[in-house]
């Protein structure tokens, strides 16, 4: 039996996504759709945090995965040079 996770964006991540170019937006959304079946095989845990990261080219998506409710919560996304400088 295959379980699909639901993807939920935070207000901040929606705003960050809307500021990106259309082709990058499509790529990020496509990757998020792809990981809905088995997200843990695509993400890496952040050291010292309860969050995970997903790599999409030069962009990173910071997310939290709730296995009990089958939810992938997108916290933040952005270019790899800037995303880790923000306080998580």
Beta strands, then each sheet from edge to edge (+ up, - down):
strand 1: 6-9
strand 2: 44-45
strand 3: 52-56
strand 4: 59-66
strand 5: 71-79
sheet 1: 1+ 5+ 4- 3+ 2-
end
